[in-house]
Amino acid sequence: MTHVVLLLTQLLPLGWLYADPPPDAVTPVVRAAVLPVDPINERWVSPPAPSAEYARKQVNKGVGVQVLTSRLHDEKIHPAREYPKVGVARLWTLTYEYRLLTPAGPSVLYLDRAVLVVDR
């Protein structure tokens, strides 16, 4: 999988992370301080899965596709490392699983999201 880092003069607002992914494959950069934290797990709260409409359009342009379920399939926070034009950041990857009903029968779709989290 190829990630394109969005070059920024300033960090993106948090709402951008919680919307459906943009059509071009960019990786948002956010500050760790603005991410909501679950007080029980003491971990960042995962963004919701991209909308069912977004998932439908990824298969057969959405024609005759129904989304049955969606869930967070995998989540990883990678160790901090240097990223060009960003500095030291941690890559937060999330994989969502969608169970679909298509004209060809049942299928499973996996959608990935990635976020670079900086501590500055």
Phi and psi restraints in degrees (value plus and minus 20) as a CYANA .aco file:
   2 THR   PHI    -123.7   -83.7
   2 THR   PSI     111.1   151.1
   3 HIS   PHI    -130.0   -90.0
   3 HIS   PSI     116.1   156.1
   4 VAL   PHI    -127.2   -87.2
   4 VAL   PSI     103.1   143.1
   5 VAL   PHI    -103.8   -63.8
   5 VAL   PSI     107.1   147.1
   6 LEU   PHI     -94.3   -54.3
   6 LEU   PSI     100.1   140.1
   7 LEU   PHI     -99.2   -59.2
   7 LEU   PSI     107.5   147.5
   8 LEU   PHI    -147.1  -107.1
   8 LEU   PSI     127.1   167.1
   9 THR   PHI    -112.9   -72.9
   9 THR   PSI     -40.5    -0.5
  10 GLN   PHI    -164.8  -124.8
  10 GLN   PSI     141.4   181.4
  11 LEU   PHI     -94.2   -54.2
  11 LEU   PSI     134.4   174.4
  12 LEU   PHI     -96.8   -56.8
  12 LEU   PSI     130.7   170.7
  13 PRO   PHI     -88.7   -48.7
  13 PRO   PSI     132.5   172.5
  14 LEU   PHI     -81.4   -41.4
  14 LEU   PSI     -52.2   -12.2
  15 GLY   PHI     -78.3   -38.3
  15 GLY   PSI     -47.9    -7.9
  16 TRP   PHI     -82.7   -42.7
  16 TRP   PSI     -55.9   -15.9
  17 LEU   PHI     -88.9   -48.9
  17 LEU   PSI     -51.0   -11.0
  18 TYR   PHI    -112.8   -72.8
  18 TYR   PSI     -16.7    23.3
  19 ALA   PHI    -114.6   -74.6
  19 ALA   PSI     152.0   192.0
  20 ASP   PHI     -81.8   -41.8
  20 ASP   PSI     127.7   167.7
  21 PRO   PHI     -79.6   -39.6
  21 PRO   PSI     128.2   168.2
  22 PRO   PHI     -90.7   -50.7
  22 PRO   PSI     142.6   182.6
  23 PRO   PHI     -84.5   -44.5
  23 PRO   PSI     -51.2   -11.2
  24 ASP   PHI    -110.6   -70.6
  24 ASP   PSI     126.2   166.2
  25 ALA   PHI    -101.6   -61.6
  25 ALA   PSI      69.8   109.8
  26 VAL   PHI    -133.1   -93.1
  26 VAL   PSI     132.6   172.6
  27 THR   PHI    -127.3   -87.3
  27 THR   PSI      95.2   135.2
  28 PRO   PHI     -90.2   -50.2
  28 PRO   PSI     134.4   174.4
  29 VAL   PHI    -137.2   -97.2
  29 VAL   PSI     104.8   144.8
  30 VAL   PHI    -151.7  -111.7
  30 VAL   PSI     137.3   177.3
  31 ARG   PHI    -101.1   -61.1
  31 ARG   PSI     120.2   160.2
  32 ALA   PHI     -81.0   -41.0
  32 ALA   PSI     -53.8   -13.8
  33 ALA   PHI     -84.3   -44.3
  33 ALA   PSI     -43.9    -3.9
  34 VAL   PHI    -114.6   -74.6
  34 VAL   PSI     -28.0    12.0
  35 LEU   PHI     -96.2   -56.2
  35 LEU   PSI     113.0   153.0
  36 PRO   PHI     -87.0   -47.0
  36 PRO   PSI     121.6   161.6
  37 VAL   PHI    -134.6   -94.6
  37 VAL   PSI     114.0   154.0
  38 ASP   PHI     -96.3   -56.3
  38 ASP   PSI      98.4   138.4
  39 PRO   PHI     -86.7   -46.7
  39 PRO   PSI     -43.7    -3.7
  40 ILE   PHI     -97.7   -57.7
  40 ILE   PSI     -70.2   -30.2
  41 ASN   PHI    -107.3   -67.3
  41 ASN   PSI     -36.9     3.1
  42 GLU   PHI      36.1    76.1
  42 GLU   PSI      21.8    61.8
  43 ARG   PHI    -148.3  -108.3
  43 ARG   PSI     140.7   180.7
  44 TRP   PHI     -83.2   -43.2
  44 TRP   PSI     124.6   164.6
  45 VAL   PHI     -97.3   -57.3
  45 VAL   PSI     104.0   144.0
  46 SER   PHI     -86.0   -46.0
  46 SER   PSI     121.0   161.0
  47 PRO   PHI     -83.5   -43.5
  47 PRO   PSI     131.4   171.4
  48 PRO   PHI     -85.4   -45.4
  48 PRO   PSI     138.5   178.5
  49 ALA   PHI     -81.2   -41.2
  49 ALA   PSI     127.1   167.1
  50 PRO   PHI     -73.4   -33.4
  50 PRO   PSI     131.2   171.2
  51 SER   PHI     -79.5   -39.5
  51 SER   PSI     137.9   177.9
  52 ALA   PHI     -80.0   -40.0
  52 ALA   PSI     -55.9   -15.9
  53 GLU   PHI     -83.4   -43.4
  53 GLU   PSI     -62.3   -22.3
  54 TYR   PHI     -82.2   -42.2
  54 TYR   PSI     -64.9   -24.9
  55 ALA   PHI     -83.4   -43.4
  55 ALA   PSI     -62.5   -22.5
  56 ARG   PHI     -77.8   -37.8
  56 ARG   PSI     -62.2   -22.2
  57 LYS   PHI     -89.7   -49.7
  57 LYS   PSI     -34.3     5.7
  58 GLN   PHI     -98.5   -58.5
  58 GLN   PSI     -34.8     5.2
  59 VAL   PHI    -140.5  -100.5
  59 VAL   PSI     100.7   140.7
  60 ASN   PHI      34.5    74.5
  60 ASN   PSI      11.2    51.2
  61 LYS   PHI      34.4    74.4
  61 LYS   PSI       2.5    42.5
  62 GLY   PHI      64.0   104.0
  62 GLY   PSI     -20.5    19.5
  63 VAL   PHI     -94.3   -54.3
  63 VAL   PSI      97.6   137.6
  64 GLY   PHI      49.4    89.4
  64 GLY   PSI       0.5    40.5
  65 VAL   PHI    -126.3   -86.3
  65 VAL   PSI     111.7   151.7
  66 GLN   PHI    -138.2   -98.2
  66 GLN   PSI     116.1   156.1
  67 VAL   PHI    -110.8   -70.8
  67 VAL   PSI     100.0   140.0
  68 LEU   PHI    -108.1   -68.1
  68 LEU   PSI     -68.5   -28.5
  69 THR   PHI    -166.1  -126.1
  69 THR   PSI     139.7   179.7
  70 SER   PHI    -163.2  -123.2
  70 SER   PSI     127.8   167.8
  71 ARG   PHI    -179.7  -139.7
  71 ARG   PSI     140.7   180.7
  72 LEU   PHI     -96.3   -56.3
  72 LEU   PSI      98.9   138.9
  73 HIS   PHI    -111.3   -71.3
  73 HIS   PSI     -61.5   -21.5
  74 ASP   PHI    -173.1  -133.1
  74 ASP   PSI     125.6   165.6
  75 GLU   PHI    -163.1  -123.1
  75 GLU   PSI     110.8   150.8
  76 LYS   PHI    -157.8  -117.8
  76 LYS   PSI     121.0   161.0
  77 ILE   PHI    -135.3   -95.3
  77 ILE   PSI      90.6   130.6
  78 HIS   PHI    -100.9   -60.9
  78 HIS   PSI     134.8   174.8
  79 PRO   PHI     -79.6   -39.6
  79 PRO   PSI     133.1   173.1
  80 ALA   PHI     -84.3   -44.3
  80 ALA   PSI     121.5   161.5
  81 ARG   PHI    -173.7  -133.7
  81 ARG   PSI     150.6   190.6
  82 GLU   PHI    -100.3   -60.3
  82 GLU   PSI     111.6   151.6
  83 TYR   PHI    -139.7   -99.7
  83 TYR   PSI     114.7   154.7
  84 PRO   PHI     -78.1   -38.1
  84 PRO   PSI     119.2   159.2
  85 LYS   PHI      47.2    87.2
  85 LYS   PSI     -21.9    18.1
  86 VAL   PHI    -138.1   -98.1
  86 VAL   PSI     -61.2   -21.2
  87 GLY   PHI      80.9   120.9
  87 GLY   PSI    -175.5  -135.5
  88 VAL   PHI     -97.9   -57.9
  88 VAL   PSI     107.5   147.5
  89 ALA   PHI    -172.7  -132.7
  89 ALA   PSI     142.1   182.1
  90 ARG   PHI    -127.4   -87.4
  90 ARG   PSI     117.0   157.0
  91 LEU   PHI    -109.2   -69.2
  91 LEU   PSI     102.8   142.8
  92 TRP   PHI    -128.2   -88.2
  92 TRP   PSI      92.9   132.9
  93 THR   PHI    -131.1   -91.1
  93 THR   PSI     117.9   157.9
  94 LEU   PHI    -150.5  -110.5
  94 LEU   PSI     114.9   154.9
  95 THR   PHI    -140.1  -100.1
  95 THR   PSI     105.7   145.7
  96 TYR   PHI    -128.1   -88.1
  96 TYR   PSI     121.6   161.6
  97 GLU   PHI    -131.1   -91.1
  97 GLU   PSI     111.7   151.7
  98 TYR   PHI    -139.7   -99.7
  98 TYR   PSI     111.2   151.2
  99 ARG   PHI    -116.9   -76.9
  99 ARG   PSI     104.3   144.3
 100 LEU   PHI    -140.0  -100.0
 100 LEU   PSI     134.2   174.2
 101 LEU   PHI    -136.6   -96.6
 101 LEU   PSI      93.4   133.4
 102 THR   PHI    -132.8   -92.8
 102 THR   PSI     148.3   188.3
 103 PRO   PHI     -78.3   -38.3
 103 PRO   PSI     -46.2    -6.2
 104 ALA   PHI    -106.5   -66.5
 104 ALA   PSI     -24.0    16.0
 105 GLY   PHI     101.0   141.0
 105 GLY   PSI    -193.9  -153.9
 106 PRO   PHI     -87.3   -47.3
 106 PRO   PSI     126.8   166.8
 107 SER   PHI    -172.2  -132.2
 107 SER   PSI     148.5   188.5
 108 VAL   PHI    -142.5  -102.5
 108 VAL   PSI     116.0   156.0
 109 LEU   PHI    -141.9  -101.9
 109 LEU   PSI     113.9   153.9
 110 TYR   PHI    -132.8   -92.8
 110 TYR   PSI     108.1   148.1
 111 LEU   PHI    -137.4   -97.4
 111 LEU   PSI     112.7   152.7
 112 ASP   PHI    -124.8   -84.8
 112 ASP   PSI     124.6   164.6
 113 ARG   PHI    -149.1  -109.1
 113 ARG   PSI     126.4   166.4
 114 ALA   PHI    -156.8  -116.8
 114 ALA   PSI     123.1   163.1
 115 VAL   PHI    -157.7  -117.7
 115 VAL   PSI     113.9   153.9
 116 LEU   PHI    -111.4   -71.4
 116 LEU   PSI     104.1   144.1
 117 VAL   PHI    -131.7   -91.7
 117 VAL   PSI     100.1   140.1
 118 VAL   PHI    -126.6   -86.6
 118 VAL   PSI     129.2   169.2
 119 ASP   PHI    -113.4   -73.4
 119 ASP   PSI     -26.0    14.0
